[in-house]
Amino acid sequence: TEVQSAATQAIDSTESMLLQFMEENTEPVFFIFTANDMEKMSPAIIDRFEGRFFVDLPDEFAREEIISLMLYERKKAHLGLDSSALAKGSAGFTGRDIRGAIDEAMMVAFGQERQLTQEDLLKTFADVKPTSVVHEQRIKEMRALVAEGKIRSANSPRVVINNAHGANAFDVSYG
């Protein structure tokens, strides 16, 4: 009980200092707080937020970018894996889910003393229970808050534009 009491006191003290700073500071300061469960955050702090945003799950295009980047970072881009098909196979995955699945598939291939394959990744994506399943209700609740106008979506709609070379690109400034 003493340890829990000390931890609670430390949290209360930190919150008190933060609230005081937020009230009294006149300098331009930008705070960013993240939380997977806003219910666990202090209402006193939440009430002082000027904006509340929900970052939804990455869409297929974003998952393809995440997969390509992670394969590149892991020096696996040269394998010619189809990141578009992998993006389709990772529906409902967060960036963290994708990273974990890629790392797991790489460990399987390494354990069998061979290169990573498309099938390794697709199997891992099929076997892993993504965040969208584990926290399905919480995600629905957050989406409902967005629909009700209580928080804003941090995800922007994708607008396809034609660049000078005739190829499609996405305008990230939209939204």
Steps between C-alpha positions, in 0.01 A plus 500: 500500500790738572643446151161553339448809715841639399424433133159668530657800673762530224231491231290757685802724550600477134145570389481799735823647362386444140160660564662798669740541208217475247300768685781745571733471203483787251767370261399308186520136603349211310411184694424168338358223716426153373281238660347173396234541769385855569293373794826457691603862446418769752187698407677814631767459233263392223283808561799723419568342161420735216473212257441129529580272209452134422759328282312219331646182354716544190321445171629261233722761337655596834555134592677447166729796577565367853581152370733634228680721751539222756631256241747766383613570859553126555699475174234278341384738224717314247285186538235639264210431736159627388426770758161568339388139562651517849302818570181318402598211730560734793155663514423624850868515601666799662857597415613324819305187403666500159847544650440212742370273223794577271746435782323173585506384137869588477573293813316202350700524176826549692422198719461294184822647357337652192392836359175666596217429254167652409332189641678546837357848531149412383489205741614718789243767412232228497615355833539825695204654678532871414421795723175558309375165631649521850367853558202490265255653748734781603562588133124505434453733798770737374351500151161581654654800680634619163157452339339697786748785453647460850848432362652550157641240267874534447475297180466701180318385193737415218473718193659360186670757279692457177857619526708646217609151391142378461527270801253505786608647831320584821460858618590478868409865557130427449279477806 
